[in-house]
């Protein structure tokens, strides 16, 4: 069984001037960070790993249940802060 949800999140993108890369994360989930050589690549990488993170968290919560449900994030809307 799949669960589909809409999540509104605040996106933060930070330029690292030393490494000439960008780091992206959602303010509500600062533990999930992605990087890239451009802002767009960092955001794309974050959007790729974020559903994996949600699935892992769901599986951890469901560890004592017989079946873990997958989470599909079909809609993410976010505000962007670029520092």
C-alpha positions in Angstrom: 0.0 0.0 0.0 1.4 3.4 -1.0 0.7 6.6 0.9 0.7 9.8 -1.1 1.1 13.2 0.6 1.6 16.8 -0.2 4.3 18.5 1.8 5.0 22.3 2.0 8.6 22.8 3.0 11.0 25.7 3.1 14.0 25.1 0.9 17.4 26.6 1.8 20.3 26.7 -0.7 23.7 27.8 0.5 26.7 28.6 -1.7 30.0 27.3 -0.4 32.6 29.7 -1.8 35.6 27.5 -0.7 34.5 24.5 -2.7 32.4 26.4 -5.3 29.4 24.1 -4.7 25.9 24.5 -3.4 24.2 22.8 -0.4 20.4 22.4 -0.3 18.2 21.3 2.5 14.7 21.8 3.8 14.5 23.9 6.9 12.2 21.4 8.5 14.6 18.5 7.8 18.1 19.9 8.3 19.6 16.4 8.6 18.9 15.8 4.9 21.5 17.7 2.8 22.4 17.4 -0.8 25.0 19.2 -2.8 25.8 20.0 -6.4 28.0 22.1 -8.6 25.0 24.4 -9.3 21.9 25.5 -7.4 19.7 23.5 -9.7 21.8 20.3 -9.3 21.8 20.7 -5.5 18.0 21.0 -5.5 17.6 18.1 -7.9 19.8 15.9 -5.7 17.8 16.9 -2.7 14.5 16.1 -4.4 16.0 12.7 -5.2 17.2 11.8 -1.7 14.3 13.3 0.3 11.7 10.5 -0.5 14.4 7.9 0.4 14.8 9.6 3.7 11.1 9.6 4.3 10.9 5.9 3.4 13.7 5.1 5.9 12.0 7.1 8.7 8.7 5.3 7.9 10.4 1.9 8.0 12.1 2.7 11.4 8.7 3.6 12.8 7.2 0.5 11.4 10.0 -1.8 12.6 7.6 -3.5 15.0 4.9 -3.9 12.5 4.6 -6.7 10.0 4.6 -4.5 6.8 6.2 -1.2 6.2 4.4 1.2 3.8 6.3 3.1 1.2 5.9 6.9 1.0 5.7 8.5 -2.4 6.1 12.2 -2.4 4.3 13.3 -5.6 4.0 16.9 -4.8 6.6 19.1 -3.0 6.0 22.8 -2.9 8.6 25.0 -1.3 9.9 28.5 -0.7 13.5 29.2 -1.6 16.1 30.9 0.5 19.5 31.4 -1.1 22.4 32.5 1.0 
